[in-house]
Amino acid sequence: MPLRTDLGLSHPPEWPPNATTAHPFHGGETTAHERIKHLVQSGNMSTYKDSRNGMLGTDFSTKLSAWLALGSITARQIHAYLLDFEEGTTALGKGAQGYGKGENRGTAALRFELLWRDYMRLCTRKFRPRLFRIEGFRNDDSYPWTSPSKNAAAKETLMRFLEGRTGTGLIDASMRELYLTGYTSNRARQNVASFLAKRLGMDWRIGAEWYECMLTDYDLSNNWGNWQYNAGVGNDPRGEARVFNPIKQSFDYDPEGKYIRNWVQELRQLNDPQAIFQAWKVPEAQRKSLGLGGLQWVERPLKRIEFHGGQNSGSGGRGNRRGGRNSRGQDGHINGAGRRGDGASREKGRGERRRGEREIRSMDEIEGFNMLKID
C-alpha cells in the first residue's frame, strides 16, 4: 500500500521560503568519488574534527553517510583516499592543508568514525534481535516507556514531536529539516533522540522507526544502535545519565539561531537567541505582532527546559570547534542553552526522567557517538 504523501501527519512541515539544505544529495558511485575528491582538495578532511558539529552549509561535515549506506562507496575506499593524501602519493589535494604530512586531527577523526561504524555492525551481529527490543542490548526493563498506542495524550505529544511543533527550537528545526530533506546533522540527531527518549519518556523505537522512514543515509546498525545508546539501553556505561540539554546545545552550536530560523520560519522575526531557542520566552504582549499569537507550541511547549545563557554556555559561538572538558555540551557523529522561567513546569532533574538524569557538560564524555557514520 503506497505511503500517504503527508506520512500521516496532521500538520506536515512545509518548505520555508529561501531555506537551504545542508545536504543536496545526488546518488551514485561517480558522485560519491567526486565528493571525496572535493573534501580532499578543499582541505576539509584536515579540518573535519574541528568543523563537524556545524549545522548549516554543505562542507562542515563529510556528508558521506548516504553514499556509504547505499553502497556507492566503501569505508576502505575512503581510507585509501586518506592514505594517499597523508603520504602525498598522488597530486590530489596537493597544496591543501595537511597534504603529505601524515595523519592529522581531521583524518584521524574520520577514521575513528569509520571504525565506530564497523563497531555498530559488530553489535548487530552479537546482539541480533535485541537491536530492536525496547530493553536494548543491556536488557534494561526498568523504565516505564510511554506508548502512544495506549495513551491519547502521548499520541498528541508524539504527533507534535514528529511535526516539529514541540516548542524547543533546535528539536523543531531538525524534525522539519528531516521531513523535508531526508537529512539532519549528527548534532541535531543526538539532541532529538535524547529529547524523545529522556525528556518525553517515549518509546525510543518510535524515533528509530521514524528515522528509518525518513533518512536518505539510513543504516540499520548505526540507526538502531545509536538510538539505543542515546536512550540509555545500549552500549553506554553512563546509560540513563546521558541527557542532552537542547537549549545549551543551541547556544553552543547555533548561538545566533541561524539554523533554527532557516527551518522554523515562524521564528525569523526574532533576534533574541533565548526566544528563538524557546519561543514561550517571548512576552505574551508581543506574540501577536510577531505572528506567534495562538500557536500551541509557543503557548504550551512540550517541555520548558532550564538553562541560563551565559553560565557555561557557548554564547561565544563555539559551534565550529571542539573543546575539551567543561567546554561544551555533547558530541557525536556520522549516520545515519537557555534558561527557564515559570516555576510550575521547572525541570530540576526530578521528574524529567524518573530514574534521574544528568546533563553532559563535556565533549570528552560522549566521544565516539555518531548517528551518521560517517557524517
MITORSE-172658 format. One record per residue (C-alpha): z, x, y. Coordinates in nm, 3 decimals, padded with zeros to 5 digits. Layout:
<lumlos>
<pz->Z px->X py->Y>
...
</lumlos>
This chain:
<lumlos>
<pz->00.000 px->00.000 py->00.000>
<pz->-00.101 px->00.156 py->00.336>
<pz->00.176 px->00.254 py->00.576>
<pz->00.216 px->00.043 py->00.886>
<pz->00.098 px->00.222 py->01.196>
<pz->00.444 px->00.184 py->01.352>
<pz->00.616 px->00.302 py->01.029>
<pz->00.847 px->00.002 py->01.053>
<pz->00.995 px->00.096 py->01.391>
<pz->01.077 px->-00.183 py->01.634>
<pz->01.013 px->00.037 py->01.939>
<pz->00.787 px->00.322 py->01.827>
<pz->00.763 px->00.608 py->02.078>
<pz->00.455 px->00.624 py->02.299>
<pz->00.292 px->00.942 py->02.422>
<pz->00.436 px->01.024 py->02.767>
<pz->00.187 px->01.092 py->03.047>
<pz->00.091 px->01.461 py->03.066>
<pz->00.319 px->01.556 py->02.776>
<pz->00.208 px->01.869 py->02.594>
<pz->00.268 px->01.960 py->02.230>
<pz->00.400 px->02.297 py->02.122>
<pz->00.202 px->02.275 py->01.800>
<pz->-00.164 px->02.171 py->01.837>
<pz->-00.223 px->02.230 py->01.467>
<pz->-00.562 px->02.272 py->01.301>
<pz->-00.559 px->02.332 py->00.928>
<pz->-00.748 px->02.574 py->00.710>
<pz->-00.734 px->02.933 py->00.593>
<pz->-00.956 px->03.068 py->00.870>
<pz->-00.739 px->02.913 py->01.141>
<pz->-00.425 px->03.045 py->00.973>
<pz->-00.553 px->03.402 py->00.979>
<pz->-00.665 px->03.360 py->01.339>
<pz->-00.313 px->03.252 py->01.428>
<pz->-00.156 px->03.558 py->01.266>
<pz->-00.403 px->03.790 py->01.437>
<pz->-00.319 px->03.629 py->01.770>
<pz->00.052 px->03.682 py->01.711>
<pz->-00.006 px->04.050 py->01.628>
<pz->-00.242 px->04.119 py->01.918>
<pz->-00.025 px->03.940 py->02.174>
<pz->00.290 px->04.128 py->02.072>
<pz->00.465 px->03.807 py->01.971>
<pz->00.550 px->03.950 py->01.631>
<pz->00.768 px->04.211 py->01.800>
<pz->00.941 px->03.965 py->02.033>
<pz->00.988 px->03.694 py->01.771>
<pz->01.362 px->03.739 py->01.727>
<pz->01.426 px->03.701 py->02.099>
<pz->01.189 px->03.411 py->02.163>
<pz->01.206 px->03.197 py->01.850>
<pz->01.456 px->02.948 py->01.988>
<pz->01.227 px->02.821 py->02.259>
<pz->01.127 px->02.456 py->02.274>
<pz->00.818 px->02.437 py->02.496>
<pz->00.495 px->02.630 py->02.460>
<pz->00.285 px->02.745 py->02.168>
<pz->00.398 px->03.106 py->02.127>
<pz->00.778 px->03.107 py->02.138>
<pz->00.769 px->03.099 py->01.756>
<pz->00.503 px->03.178 py->01.499>
<pz->00.412 px->02.817 py->01.407>
<pz->00.305 px->02.947 py->01.065>
<pz->00.513 px->02.697 py->00.869>
<pz->00.241 px->02.434 py->00.831>
<pz->-00.017 px->02.681 py->00.700>
<pz->00.241 px->02.817 py->00.457>
<pz->00.338 px->02.468 py->00.341>
<pz->-00.026 px->02.370 py->00.290>
<pz->-00.114 px->02.688 py->00.105>
<pz->-00.361 px->02.808 py->00.368>
<pz->-00.186 px->03.144 py->00.381>
<pz->00.084 px->03.316 py->00.176>
<pz->00.403 px->03.500 py->00.258>
<pz->00.257 px->03.818 py->00.108>
<pz->-00.043 px->03.797 py->00.337>
<pz->00.186 px->03.768 py->00.639>
<pz->00.386 px->04.066 py->00.512>
<pz->00.063 px->04.266 py->00.477>
<pz->-00.029 px->04.196 py->00.838>
<pz->00.317 px->04.310 py->00.946>
<pz->00.290 px->04.633 py->00.747>
<pz->-00.048 px->04.717 py->00.896>
<pz->00.087 px->04.655 py->01.244>
<pz->00.406 px->04.856 py->01.190>
<pz->00.224 px->05.150 py->01.036>
<pz->-00.075 px->05.134 py->01.268>
<pz->-00.319 px->05.143 py->00.977>
<pz->-00.570 px->04.906 py->01.144>
<pz->-00.678 px->04.853 py->01.501>
<pz->-00.531 px->04.501 py->01.505>
<pz->-00.255 px->04.494 py->01.762>
<pz->-00.322 px->04.839 py->01.900>
<pz->-00.166 px->04.852 py->02.243>
<pz->00.077 px->04.570 py->02.168>
<pz->00.449 px->04.628 py->02.182>
<pz->00.570 px->04.797 py->01.861>
<pz->00.232 px->04.900 py->01.726>
<pz->00.260 px->05.190 py->01.480>
<pz->00.635 px->05.231 py->01.536>
<pz->00.766 px->05.087 py->01.211>
<pz->00.971 px->04.775 py->01.156>
<pz->01.132 px->04.634 py->01.470>
<pz->01.370 px->04.349 py->01.550>
<pz->01.092 px->04.096 py->01.562>
<pz->00.908 px->04.189 py->01.244>
<pz->01.237 px->04.229 py->01.057>
<pz->01.344 px->03.879 py->01.163>
<pz->01.012 px->03.737 py->01.049>
<pz->01.051 px->03.896 py->00.704>
<pz->01.403 px->03.763 py->00.685>
<pz->01.276 px->03.409 py->00.728>
<pz->01.014 px->03.459 py->00.460>
<pz->01.291 px->03.573 py->00.226>
<pz->01.501 px->03.271 py->00.321>
<pz->01.202 px->03.058 py->00.231>
<pz->01.198 px->03.215 py->-00.116>
<pz->01.572 px->03.162 py->-00.145>
<pz->01.529 px->02.789 py->-00.093>
<pz->01.281 px->02.783 py->-00.378>
<pz->01.532 px->02.963 py->-00.595>
<pz->01.790 px->02.695 py->-00.510>
<pz->01.546 px->02.425 py->-00.617>
<pz->01.485 px->02.599 py->-00.948>
<pz->01.857 px->02.642 py->-01.005>
<pz->01.991 px->02.302 py->-00.899>
<pz->01.687 px->02.088 py->-00.979>
<pz->01.765 px->01.713 py->-00.927>
<pz->02.078 px->01.798 py->-00.728>
<pz->01.844 px->01.882 py->-00.443>
<pz->01.809 px->01.506 py->-00.385>
<pz->02.162 px->01.388 py->-00.461>
<pz->02.392 px->01.280 py->-00.184>
<pz->02.671 px->01.511 py->-00.304>
<pz->02.434 px->01.808 py->-00.284>
<pz->02.448 px->02.146 py->-00.453>
<pz->02.825 px->02.152 py->-00.402>
<pz->02.884 px->01.823 py->-00.585>
<pz->03.088 px->01.713 py->-00.285>
<pz->03.151 px->01.341 py->-00.317>
<pz->03.450 px->01.334 py->-00.081>
<pz->03.276 px->01.188 py->00.223>
<pz->03.203 px->00.814 py->00.254>
<pz->02.849 px->00.837 py->00.387>
<pz->02.727 px->00.529 py->00.572>
<pz->02.430 px->00.345 py->00.422>
<pz->02.217 px->00.119 py->00.647>
<pz->02.124 px->-00.093 py->00.346>
<pz->02.483 px->-00.212 py->00.323>
<pz->02.576 px->-00.230 py->00.690>
<pz->02.387 px->-00.420 py->00.961>
<pz->02.537 px->-00.214 py->01.243>
<pz->02.440 px->00.105 py->01.064>
<pz->02.085 px->-00.026 py->01.026>
<pz->02.057 px->-00.073 py->01.402>
<pz->02.206 px->00.273 py->01.459>
<pz->01.952 px->00.427 py->01.225>
<pz->01.663 px->00.248 py->01.395>
<pz->01.772 px->00.379 py->01.734>
<pz->01.801 px->00.729 py->01.591>
<pz->01.450 px->00.719 py->01.440>
<pz->01.301 px->00.580 py->01.759>
<pz->01.463 px->00.839 py->01.984>
<pz->01.693 px->00.594 py->02.161>
<pz->02.036 px->00.745 py->02.087>
<pz->02.121 px->00.828 py->02.447>
<pz->02.151 px->01.200 py->02.370>
<pz->01.856 px->01.367 py->02.542>
<pz->01.789 px->01.652 py->02.301>
<pz->01.800 px->01.425 py->01.997>
<pz->01.578 px->01.162 py->02.156>
<pz->01.320 px->01.416 py->02.274>
<pz->01.300 px->01.573 py->01.929>
<pz->01.266 px->01.242 py->01.746>
<pz->00.992 px->01.124 py->01.981>
<pz->00.809 px->01.455 py->01.957>
<pz->00.831 px->01.442 py->01.578>
<pz->00.691 px->01.090 py->01.560>
<pz->00.406 px->01.165 py->01.799>
<pz->00.303 px->01.515 py->01.687>
<pz->00.438 px->01.581 py->01.336>
<pz->00.631 px->01.877 py->01.472>
<pz->00.957 px->01.963 py->01.641>
<pz->01.117 px->02.302 py->01.685>
<pz->01.365 px->02.457 py->01.450>
<pz->01.632 px->02.449 py->01.718>
<pz->01.581 px->02.076 py->01.762>
<pz->01.574 px->02.012 py->01.386>
<pz->01.916 px->02.163 py->01.337>
<pz->02.066 px->01.952 py->01.613>
<pz->01.902 px->01.637 py->01.479>
<pz->02.029 px->01.700 py->01.125>
<pz->02.381 px->01.768 py->01.246>
<pz->02.379 px->01.461 py->01.471>
<pz->02.275 px->01.223 py->01.194>
<pz->02.500 px->01.362 py->00.924>
<pz->02.810 px->01.471 py->01.111>
<pz->02.824 px->01.265 py->01.426>
<pz->02.684 px->00.940 py->01.289>
<pz->02.809 px->00.993 py->00.932>
<pz->02.480 px->00.859 py->00.800>
<pz->02.346 px->00.939 py->00.453>
<pz->02.176 px->01.272 py->00.523>
<pz->01.899 px->01.195 py->00.272>
<pz->01.756 px->00.936 py->00.512>
<pz->01.692 px->01.214 py->00.760>
<pz->01.539 px->01.434 py->00.493>
<pz->01.309 px->01.149 py->00.384>
<pz->01.203 px->01.079 py->00.742>
<pz->01.116 px->01.445 py->00.792>
<pz->00.924 px->01.436 py->00.465>
<pz->00.716 px->01.148 py->00.601>
<pz->00.660 px->01.291 py->00.947>
<pz->00.632 px->01.671 py->00.932>
<pz->00.299 px->01.849 py->00.926>
<pz->00.480 px->02.150 py->00.783>
<pz->00.684 px->01.956 py->00.525>
<pz->00.803 px->02.179 py->00.243>
<pz->01.017 px->02.027 py->-00.030>
<pz->01.264 px->02.309 py->-00.088>
<pz->01.306 px->02.405 py->00.278>
<pz->01.341 px->02.049 py->00.400>
<pz->01.587 px->01.915 py->00.144>
<pz->01.781 px->02.240 py->00.104>
<pz->01.833 px->02.277 py->00.477>
<pz->01.930 px->01.913 py->00.530>
<pz->02.196 px->01.970 py->00.264>
<pz->02.304 px->02.285 py->00.441>
<pz->02.347 px->02.108 py->00.773>
<pz->02.512 px->01.804 py->00.615>
<pz->02.778 px->02.029 py->00.464>
<pz->02.694 px->01.970 py->00.097>
<pz->02.455 px->02.261 py->00.042>
<pz->02.492 px->02.637 py->00.008>
<pz->02.710 px->02.689 py->00.312>
<pz->03.066 px->02.821 py->00.283>
<pz->03.150 px->02.657 py->00.614>
<pz->03.042 px->02.318 py->00.487>
<pz->03.163 px->02.026 py->00.692>
<pz->03.297 px->02.256 py->00.966>
<pz->02.946 px->02.345 py->01.084>
<pz->02.877 px->02.099 py->01.364>
<pz->02.627 px->02.131 py->01.647>
<pz->02.706 px->02.010 py->01.997>
<pz->02.365 px->01.894 py->02.125>
<pz->02.488 px->01.897 py->02.485>
<pz->02.593 px->02.260 py->02.470>
<pz->02.272 px->02.336 py->02.286>
<pz->02.075 px->02.173 py->02.568>
<pz->02.249 px->02.390 py->02.825>
<pz->02.175 px->02.695 py->02.611>
<pz->01.812 px->02.629 py->02.521>
<pz->01.682 px->02.374 py->02.771>
<pz->01.903 px->02.435 py->03.076>
<pz->01.675 px->02.254 py->03.321>
<pz->01.591 px->01.974 py->03.080>
<pz->01.218 px->02.052 py->03.083>
<pz->01.174 px->01.992 py->02.712>
<pz->01.371 px->01.668 py->02.718>
<pz->01.178 px->01.532 py->03.017>
<pz->00.850 px->01.629 py->02.853>
<pz->00.912 px->01.373 py->02.577>
<pz->01.158 px->01.125 py->02.733>
<pz->00.962 px->01.007 py->03.033>
<pz->01.238 px->00.770 py->03.146>
<pz->01.437 px->01.078 py->03.249>
<pz->01.168 px->01.250 py->03.453>
<pz->01.312 px->01.141 py->03.787>
<pz->01.643 px->01.311 py->03.707>
<pz->01.727 px->01.664 py->03.817>
<pz->02.092 px->01.695 py->03.718>
<pz->02.098 px->01.855 py->03.369>
<pz->02.414 px->01.670 py->03.274>
<pz->02.244 px->01.338 py->03.341>
<pz->01.929 px->01.447 py->03.157>
<pz->02.131 px->01.551 py->02.854>
<pz->02.335 px->01.226 py->02.855>
<pz->02.185 px->00.957 py->03.075>
<pz->02.501 px->00.748 py->03.071>
<pz->02.629 px->01.006 py->03.319>
<pz->02.402 px->00.857 py->03.584>
<pz->02.621 px->00.638 py->03.812>
<pz->02.563 px->00.271 py->03.746>
<pz->02.471 px->00.210 py->04.111>
<pz->02.178 px->00.449 py->04.081>
<pz->02.038 px->00.347 py->03.743>
<pz->01.820 px->00.060 py->03.863>
<pz->01.647 px->00.264 py->04.133>
<pz->01.576 px->00.536 py->03.874>
<pz->01.429 px->00.291 py->03.625>
<pz->01.724 px->00.325 py->03.390>
<pz->01.887 px->-00.009 py->03.450>
<pz->01.936 px->-00.227 py->03.146>
<pz->01.832 px->00.040 py->02.895>
<pz->02.052 px->00.010 py->02.589>
<pz->02.055 px->00.382 py->02.515>
<pz->02.169 px->00.457 py->02.870>
<pz->02.441 px->00.195 py->02.889>
<pz->02.552 px->00.216 py->02.526>
<pz->02.471 px->00.559 py->02.379>
<pz->02.543 px->00.604 py->02.011>
<pz->02.772 px->00.895 py->02.099>
<pz->02.936 px->01.026 py->02.413>
<pz->02.980 px->01.393 py->02.348>
<pz->03.237 px->01.610 py->02.515>
<pz->03.126 px->01.938 py->02.665>
<pz->03.184 px->02.071 py->03.015>
<pz->02.885 px->02.257 py->03.156>
<pz->02.984 px->02.592 py->03.300>
<pz->03.252 px->02.653 py->03.039>
<pz->03.088 px->02.890 py->02.793>
<pz->02.763 px->02.704 py->02.846>
<pz->02.420 px->02.851 py->02.858>
<pz->02.351 px->02.746 py->03.215>
<pz->02.209 px->03.090 py->03.277>
<pz->01.902 px->02.996 py->03.079>
<pz->01.962 px->03.187 py->02.758>
<pz->01.723 px->02.982 py->02.556>
<pz->01.476 px->03.266 py->02.508>
<pz->01.719 px->03.526 py->02.394>
<pz->01.964 px->03.553 py->02.109>
<pz->02.310 px->03.670 py->02.186>
<pz->02.600 px->03.798 py->01.988>
<pz->02.935 px->03.646 py->01.914>
<pz->03.056 px->03.387 py->02.163>
<pz->02.722 px->03.395 py->02.341>
<pz->02.580 px->03.063 py->02.233>
<pz->02.568 px->02.763 py->02.012>
<pz->02.390 px->02.762 py->01.683>
<pz->02.074 px->02.910 py->01.548>
<pz->01.833 px->02.885 py->01.258>
<pz->01.455 px->02.869 py->01.183>
<pz->01.106 px->02.818 py->01.029>
<pz->01.015 px->02.488 py->00.805>
<pz->00.994 px->02.258 py->00.789>
<pz->02.641 px->02.119 py->02.677>
<pz->02.760 px->01.862 py->02.851>
<pz->03.087 px->01.707 py->02.904>
<pz->03.228 px->01.370 py->02.872>
<pz->03.360 px->01.108 py->03.086>
<pz->03.544 px->00.798 py->02.991>
<pz->03.838 px->00.834 py->02.762>
<pz->03.777 px->00.533 py->02.542>
<pz->03.494 px->00.694 py->02.349>
<pz->03.601 px->01.052 py->02.398>
<pz->03.543 px->01.275 py->02.097>
<pz->03.812 px->01.535 py->02.039>
<pz->03.722 px->01.637 py->01.689>
<pz->03.917 px->01.347 py->01.541>
<pz->03.720 px->01.051 py->01.417>
<pz->03.385 px->01.219 py->01.482>
<pz->03.389 px->01.309 py->01.118>
<pz->03.698 px->01.202 py->00.934>
<pz->03.717 px->01.526 py->00.743>
<pz->03.745 px->01.726 py->01.066>
<pz->03.488 px->01.934 py->01.246>
<pz->03.445 px->02.249 py->01.444>
<pz->03.162 px->02.336 py->01.680>
<pz->02.987 px->02.661 py->01.608>
<pz->03.005 px->02.890 py->01.908>
<pz->02.822 px->03.196 py->01.783>
<pz->02.469 px->03.261 py->01.674>
<pz->02.601 px->03.504 py->01.414>
<pz->02.783 px->03.222 py->01.242>
<pz->02.465 px->03.047 py->01.141>
<pz->02.228 px->03.340 py->01.096>
<pz->01.958 px->03.269 py->00.846>
<pz->01.945 px->02.891 py->00.863>
<pz->01.591 px->02.784 py->00.939>
<pz->01.448 px->02.442 py->00.876>
<pz->01.091 px->02.559 py->00.920>
<pz->01.044 px->02.871 py->00.709>
<pz->00.865 px->03.009 py->00.889>
<pz->00.860 px->02.885 py->01.245>
</lumlos>
